[in-house]
Each structure stands twice: as C-alpha cells, then as structure tokens.
Amino acid sequence: MSSTTGASSAPKTMEEGSVLWKFVTKLNKFGGKGGNFKWKCNYCGVTKNGSYTRVKAHLLKVTGEGVAACETVTSTDVAQFCRLMEEEKAKAEQS
C-alpha cells in the first residue's frame, strides 16, 4: 500500500482512466477543471467528493488523505486492487 501513482503529476486523462475508478460510481463532476467528482463506493455505498486520490485512499484504507477508509473492503480486496494497479502501471510503462 505504500506505492503511489503520482496523481499530482499525472495527466487528468490518465487519472480518470485509472483502474480503481471502476469500483466506484461517478455521480457528477464538480469544481470546473481537475478530476473532482461526487462518487459512490460500490462496496459500502457511501457517497464522497474528491479526486482519484481519495478513491484510492478510501478503497486501499490509506489514512491521512481526507477520506474515511471503506469498512466493507476486505484485505483480499485490497490485495486485488494493488495487483490491478501494478498491472496498470506495467502497461503504461510499456507504452
């Protein structure tokens, strides 16, 4: 869980296409430019506001990102998310 995606330096289009977005439902975009959305966790059903960084923190149970950890996600789910993120990173590096 200590790996980061460098979201602050990533282009918006790459951030929006990141693998963890498929585990939440984007409800609407807000704040003009940037990657901020109102989103709903597909696991716990809680609605939150924020960018991919907060989605990642919520699903991976990372503290200090301004969003509560998902209480429904299991350690097996977290391991799956980390594997998917590593696969996505490897594909991006090959491009």
Phi and psi in degrees as a GROMACS rama.xvg file:
@    title "Ramachandran Plot"
@    xaxis  label "Phi"
@    yaxis  label "Psi"
@TYPE xy
-81.2818  -8.97248  SER-2
-75.3886  147.099  SER-3
-120.814  159.738  THR-4
-100.159  -3.16756  THR-5
66.3787  40.2195  GLY-6
-58.1452  -30.419  ALA-7
-67.5258  -27.6227  SER-8
-103.61  -3.82742  SER-9
-78.4859  143.343  ALA-10
-63.012  148.405  PRO-11
-55.7746  -41.1891  LYS-12
-63.7538  -37.6828  THR-13
-68.247  -41.8427  MET-14
-62.1353  -44.2969  GLU-15
-66.5283  -25.2569  GLU-16
-90.8949  2.54081  GLY-17
-65.1223  148.784  SER-18
-59.3639  -32.1908  VAL-19
-75.2489  -14.8145  LEU-20
-59.775  -27.2434  TRP-21
-75.5637  -4.72441  LYS-22
-100.709  5.52113  PHE-23
-132.594  163.025  VAL-24
-108.185  118.546  THR-25
-73.5623  123.734  LYS-26
-94.3015  -48.2061  LEU-27
-164.98  153.7  ASN-28
-88.5827  143.734  LYS-29
-143.876  165.956  PHE-30
83.8883  15.5422  GLY-31
70.0711  -122.785  GLY-32
-72.54  159.735  LYS-33
105.53  -178.273  GLY-34
-108.505  32.9966  GLY-35
-87.4011  131.656  ASN-36
-136.012  157.629  PHE-37
-89.4484  126.83  LYS-38
-138.008  157.774  TRP-39
-122.073  127.188  LYS-40
-67.5844  129.368  CYS-41
-74.3483  -11.1838  ASN-42
-92.9546  -53.5849  TYR-43
-102.77  -13.6817  CYS-44
80.6954  2.55775  GLY-45
-75.3894  139.455  VAL-46
-97.341  132.311  THR-47
-132.969  165.265  LYS-48
-115.455  142.468  ASN-49
148.018  -176.485  GLY-50
-94.7704  -174.939  SER-51
-57.7006  -32.2308  TYR-52
-58.9604  -40.8765  THR-53
-74.6537  -34.7186  ARG-54
-59.7679  -48.1673  VAL-55
-60.4122  -46.8196  LYS-56
-62.4983  -41.2932  ALA-57
-62.9074  -49.6235  HIS-58
-74.0694  -34.3208  LEU-59
-91.4516  0.532175  LEU-60
62.2004  41.8585  LYS-61
-88.795  132.002  VAL-62
-93.5738  162.554  THR-63
82.6074  14.8325  GLY-64
-110.846  7.7641  GLU-65
81.337  18.3975  GLY-66
-145.954  142.066  VAL-67
-72.4695  148.302  ALA-68
-69.9893  147.555  ALA-69
-71.3404  124.053  CYS-70
-80.5407  -13.6835  GLU-71
-92.398  -27.085  THR-72
-66.8411  132.72  VAL-73
-94.0155  169.981  THR-74
-63.9323  -30.7118  SER-75
-65.7509  -41.7462  THR-76
-61.7583  -45.1735  ASP-77
-59.5304  -42.4752  VAL-78
-62.4427  -40.3315  ALA-79
-63.7505  -44.09  GLN-80
-60.6306  -44.1604  PHE-81
-62.3575  -41.0933  CYS-82
-63.1014  -45.042  ARG-83
-62.5179  -39.0636  LEU-84
-66.7536  -38.655  MET-85
-65.6206  -40.6354  GLU-86
-63.4206  -43  GLU-87
-62.1465  -41.5172  GLU-88
-64.8855  -42.98  LYS-89
-62.2919  -41.3578  ALA-90
-63.8654  -40.5978  LYS-91
-65.1281  -38.0891  ALA-92
-68.7776  -29.8797  GLU-93
-74.058  -23.717  GLN-94
